Amino acid sequence: MLNVFLLTGIVASITACSNDSNVATVQEQKVKGKIENPVTSKFDASSAIPSNYKKKIEMNGLESVRGKVKKVSDGDTYVVVVDKDSLSKTKVIDEKERQIKIRALLLDTPESVKPNYPVQAYGKEASKFAKSLLEGKDVEIVFDKGEKKDHYGRYLAYVFCDGKLIQEEIIKEGFGIISYVKKPNTTFFDELQKVELQAKSKKNGVWSIPDYVDENKHKLNRKDAAA
């Protein structure tokens, strides 16, 4: 009889260990799944967009979509993997599109990767700064009221990440300027103009080079400023 009790105890112990192991394995798989599929994980949009911008977005009825930045091509162009669960928030993007190229609205940064074109002053710095802000990060892509794509087929949008408007951060550092101003895609023009004036007064980045910026045309004098 004693042997029977001992055998029963051993079997029960083995079963318990096996169950614990299975639970641990399932938990590991869940954690692993979250890491391998970050785009489908919970996204806190409230942390991506500051309250003052959020209010303007709501007042103007602007559409948006969530995603994760896969690649920063240069200072103003990014590749984003779209969060499929957020596609219901907009009619701008087709449901079949899971990866889109974004051209930052109202922003132009010096060239750094354009084929057959010399790298411009502050071009590499602009790209490096954009990468530090965006690469691998969750973002909220907000479309304005006008055209949604440029002539290259890139989506025109404002990019919010970690509670900041990316266009604002780049312009503030002098790594880009306000450009391609075309109504009604100007919802955040005033906010960007404010930080651009600050960058100019401090001679940050492109503003440190005489005649680099053509303020009348909102353009960089590319030939004069090419490295």
N, C-alpha and C positions, 0 to 999 in steps of 0.2 A: 504493500500500500504506500509506503514511504517513497518507493521508486516512482510510483505513479504521480504523486504530488510533485516530486522533483522534476519529472519530465514535463508535467503541465506548466510548471513555473518557467521552465526554460523556453518552451514554445511561446508562452505569453510574452516573455521578455523579448524574444526575437521578433515577434509580430509588432510590438510597440516600437522597437528600433526601426523596423522596416517602414512603419507608418510615418515616423518622424523624418526619416530619410526622404520619403516621397513628398512630404509637406515642404521640406527644405528645398527639394529639387524644383517643385512648382513655384516656390517663392523666388528662387534664383532665376527661373525662366521669365517670371513676370518682370523682375528688375531688369534682366537682360533685354526683354522686349521693349521696355521703356527707353533704354539706351539706344537700341538699334532702330527704333521707329520714333524719333523725337518729334516728327511733324504731326503725329496723331496724338501726342500727349497733350494734357490740359494746358491751355495758353491763357495767361492772365492779361487780357487786353488793357485793363485799367492801368497796369503798371507800364505799358508801352507808350501811352499817350497822355501828356500832361493835361490837367483839367482845362486850362485856357484854350488849348487846341481842340480838345474834345468838345467843348461847348460850340466852337465855330463849325466843327464837322457836323454836329447835330443840327445846328441852325440852318446850314446850307444843304442838308440832306445828302452829304457826300457818301459814296459807297466805299467799302473797304474789304480787304481780305487778309487773312493771316498766312504766315509762312516762315520758312527758315532759309537764311542766306547760304547758298551753296558755294558761290564764288563772287569775288569782287574783281571785276574786269579792270576797272580803273576808278578814279575818284568819283565819277558820276554814273557808272553803269554796273548793275549787279544782277546775278542770276539767283532766282528765288524758287524754292520748292514749295508749292502751294499746299496749305492745309485743306484737305478735301472737305472737312467738316464745316469750314467757314465759307465755302463757295455759295451757299444759300443766301449769303448777305449781299451778293452782288450779281448783276447780270453782265458785267463787263467781261469777265473771263469765262470761257467755255468750260463746262464740267470735265471735258476730256483733257484739258491743259493742266498738267501737274507741275510743269517747270516753265517759268516765264523769265524773260529778260526785262529788267526795269531800267528806264532812263529817268534819273531824278529830275523832277519838275523844278523849273526856275533856277537851275544850277548848271554852271559850266566850270570844269576843272581843266588845267593844262594837260595836253596830250602826253601820254607815256607809253602807249601800246599801239598806236595807229600805224598800220603798215605803210612803209615808204614815207614815213614822216618823222622828222627828228624829235627827240624827247625834249619837251619844253621845260623851262625853269619852273620848279615846284611841282612838276608832273608826278615824279616818283614819290615825293613827299605826300601829295594828295592821295595817291593810291594806297600808300602805307597807312596813312591815317584812317582812310575809309575801311581798310581791312581790320584795323584794330577796333573799330567801332562795330563792325557788322559781321565779319566772317564767322559762320557757324551759329549765329544768333537768331532768336525768334524775333520776327518783325511784324508790324502792322502796316500794310500797304494801303494808302488812301488815294483815291482818284478824285480829281477836281471835276468841275462842271462842263469843261470843254472837251477837246479831242482827247481820246484815251490812248492813242498810239502815235509815234512819230513815223517819218517816211521810211525808216528801217524796220518797222514792225515791232519796235520796243514799246512796252507799256510806259506811259507817262504817269508818274505818281510821286506822292510824298512818302517818305520812309521814316517810320517811327521805331525806335529801339531803345530799350532800357530807360524809358521816360524822357527821351530826347528826340527832336526832329533832326534827322541826319543832315539835311541841307543847312540848317542853322549852325550846326557844329562845324561843318567844313568851311562855311563862309566866315564864321567868327575867327577861325585860325588863319584866314587869308589864303587857304588852299583852293579857293574857288570864288566865283563871283555870281551875282544874279544875272541870268541871261535867258534868252528864248522866252521873253515876256509876251504872252499872248492871251488876251482876255477870251473867255472867262476863267482861264486856268491861272488865276491870281489870288486865290483865297488867302494865302499866307504871305503875300508880297510885302505887306507892311512890317511883319515880324522879321522877315529876312533883310529888308532894307535897313532896319534898325541896327542889326548886328554887322551889316556890311559897312555902315558908316563908322562904327566903332573900330572895325578892322582897318579901315582906311586911315583913321586918325592915329592909330597906333603903328601904322605902316607894317602890318603883319603880312607875311608871305608875299603874294603877288603885288601888293601895294608898296613894297619896299623897292621895287624896280621902276624907275621913271618911265612913263609912257607905255608901260606894259598893258594897262587897262584902258580901253576906249570907253569912257563912261557914257558918252552920247549914244553909242551903238550897243552898249551892254555886251561888249566882246573883248576878248584878249587879242592884242596885236601879235598874232602868232609868229610871223616871220621875224619881227624885230626881237622877240623874246625867246626864240628857239635856242636851246642849249647847243 
